[in-house]
C-alpha cells in the first residue's frame, strides 16, 4: 500500500488487488481508494503477475506518477463512489 495526496490535497491509498481465475498472468491490478473511503478507482490496465511485484512497483512509483494515473482514471470516468 502507498499513501499519497492528489493535486487538491486529498489523501489516496494505492494498492493492488487480486482477481481470481485460472490465468495467473496479470492477476493483480492497481486500485486507489480515497482516504475517506468515498471513492474507489480500479485501474485494470495496470497489472502485475505477483503481489510482490505489485508492492515493489508501488513502493518505487513517484507521487507524480500516482497522481497522473489517478487523473487519467478520473478522465475516463472509472471513479466509483463507494456506498
C-alpha positions as MATLAB code, in Angstrom:
seq = 'XXXXXXXXXXXXXXXXXXXXXXXXXXXXXXXXXXXXXXXXXXXXXXXXXXXXXXXXXXXXXXXXXXXXXXXXXXXXXXXXXXX';
ca = [
       0.000    0.000    0.000;
       1.069    3.529   -0.715;
      -0.493    6.733    0.596;
      -0.298    9.938   -1.451;
      -2.140   13.215   -1.938;
      -3.709   14.389   -5.176;
      -3.301   17.898   -6.617;
      -6.158   19.126   -4.394;
      -4.528   17.783   -1.214;
      -6.929   14.829   -0.781;
      -5.404   11.648    0.612;
      -5.496    8.498   -1.546;
      -4.253    4.969   -0.895;
      -2.839    2.984   -3.809;
      -2.734   -0.793   -3.513;
      -3.029   -3.965   -5.534;
      -5.987   -6.299   -5.533;
      -6.155   -9.862   -6.764;
      -8.528  -11.111   -9.420;
      -9.329  -14.774   -9.090;
      -9.280  -17.004  -12.113;
      -7.369  -19.710  -13.903;
      -4.873  -17.334  -15.522;
      -2.044  -16.198  -13.234;
      -0.651  -13.615  -15.665;
      -1.695  -10.143  -14.657;
      -3.714  -11.430  -11.729;
      -3.128   -8.273   -9.628;
      -4.209   -4.783  -10.649;
      -3.988   -1.244   -9.281;
      -6.712    0.139   -7.012;
      -6.831    3.618   -5.499;
      -9.164    4.493   -2.630;
      -9.801    7.948   -1.254;
      -8.688    8.418    2.334;
     -12.276    8.850    3.483;
     -13.370    5.747    1.552;
     -15.920    7.618   -0.570;
     -14.253    6.913   -3.909;
     -12.622    3.855   -5.440;
     -10.631    3.802   -8.677;
      -9.812    0.418  -10.229;
      -7.196    0.579  -12.948;
      -7.487   -2.826  -14.575;
      -4.954   -1.851  -17.245;
      -2.150   -1.571  -14.645;
      -1.393   -5.224  -13.900;
       1.189   -7.376  -12.158;
       1.819  -11.122  -12.107;
       2.543  -11.290   -8.380;
       1.738   -9.425   -5.196;
       5.448   -8.984   -4.554;
       5.931   -7.284   -7.903;
       2.926   -5.031   -7.277;
       4.228   -3.936   -3.872;
       7.709   -3.283   -5.244;
       6.326   -1.171   -8.085;
       4.025    0.828   -5.813;
       6.854    1.450   -3.358;
       9.053    2.929   -6.078;
       6.352    4.786   -8.040;
       6.650    8.553   -7.756;
       3.841   10.726   -6.408;
       3.743   12.424   -9.814;
       3.086    9.073  -11.495;
       0.382    8.129   -8.974;
      -1.333   11.486   -9.491;
      -1.105   11.116  -13.276;
      -2.734    7.690  -13.179;
      -5.476    8.960  -10.870;
      -6.208   11.942  -13.169;
      -6.260    9.626  -16.161;
      -8.748    7.304  -14.461;
     -10.959   10.220  -13.435;
     -10.872   11.497  -17.038;
     -12.009    8.096  -18.311;
     -14.817    8.008  -15.757;
     -13.669    4.922  -13.837;
     -14.074    6.503  -10.409;
     -16.785    4.728   -8.433;
     -18.435    6.127   -5.349;
     -18.311    3.564   -2.562;
     -21.593    3.007   -0.779;
];
